[in-house]
Every structure is written in structure tokens, then in C-alpha cells.
Amino acid sequence: MKAEELEKKFDAGEEITGQLDLSKARRSKKEQKRVNVDFPLWMIHSLDKEAKRLGVPRQSIIKLWLAERLEKTLS
């Protein structure tokens, strides 16, 4: 199947996952590596408060804020 045909099916809301080889799928530039970071207790409390307010895990807040800062720095 050509890419144009697959795109048309996707845009039309048709199920296309049967046409994909998901065993080789990966998220470019999204590979992860675990790191350990020590934060002062006051930061943990502030992060937890904001995470609770937004209804997301602490890790999501940390990732989002770091990504925003890096985007500003690198652009």
C-alpha cells in the first residue's frame, strides 16, 4: 500500500493498525534514559502541590518544565 492510500484511510477514520509493522515502531528523539536527581524537600512539596492541582504525576511536571526551559534555551 502506498503512503497516500494509507493517509487517506487514516484521515477517513478507518482502522489502519493492521497495515503497520508495530514490532519495529519507535518514537524518534523520544528514547528515554533513567536519571536520578536529588531535590530539596521544599521543591518536592512545591512540585507535588502543582502536580496535584493539575491532576498529573510529579514526574510529568518535572519533564514539562525542563522541556519548556530547554526549548527556550535552545531556540
C-alpha positions in Angstrom: 0.0 0.0 0.0 1.3 3.4 -0.9 1.7 6.1 1.7 -1.0 8.3 0.1 -3.6 5.5 0.3 -2.7 4.8 3.9 -3.0 8.5 4.7 -6.4 8.7 3.1 -7.6 5.7 5.1 -6.3 7.3 8.3 -7.9 10.7 7.5 -11.2 8.9 6.8 -11.1 7.3 10.3 -10.5 3.8 9.0 -8.6 1.3 11.1 -5.1 1.1 9.8 -3.1 -0.7 12.5 -3.3 -4.0 10.6 -1.3 -2.4 7.9 1.6 -1.4 10.2 4.6 -3.4 11.4 4.5 -2.2 15.0 7.3 -4.5 16.0 9.8 -2.0 14.6 8.0 1.1 15.6 9.9 3.7 17.7 9.5 7.3 18.7 12.2 9.3 17.1 14.0 11.6 19.6 11.8 10.1 22.3 14.2 7.4 23.6 14.4 7.5 27.3 17.2 7.1 29.8 16.5 7.0 33.6 18.4 9.5 35.7 18.4 10.2 39.4 18.1 13.8 40.7 18.1 14.9 44.3 15.8 17.8 45.1 15.5 19.8 48.3 12.4 18.9 50.3 10.8 22.3 49.6 10.9 21.7 45.9 9.4 18.3 46.3 6.5 19.8 48.2 6.0 22.5 45.6 6.2 20.0 42.8 3.6 17.8 44.5 1.3 20.7 45.1 1.4 21.7 41.5 1.0 18.2 40.2 -2.0 17.6 42.5 -3.5 20.9 41.2 -3.1 19.8 37.6 -4.0 16.1 38.3 -0.8 14.7 36.9 2.2 12.8 38.4 5.2 14.8 39.8 7.4 13.4 37.0 5.1 14.9 34.4 5.6 18.4 35.9 9.3 18.0 36.0 9.5 16.8 32.4 7.2 19.5 31.1 9.1 22.3 32.9 12.5 21.0 31.8 11.3 20.7 28.2 9.9 24.3 28.2 13.2 25.6 29.6 15.3 23.7 27.1 13.2 24.8 24.2 13.7 28.5 25.3 17.4 28.0 25.8 18.0 26.1 22.5 15.9 28.4 20.3 
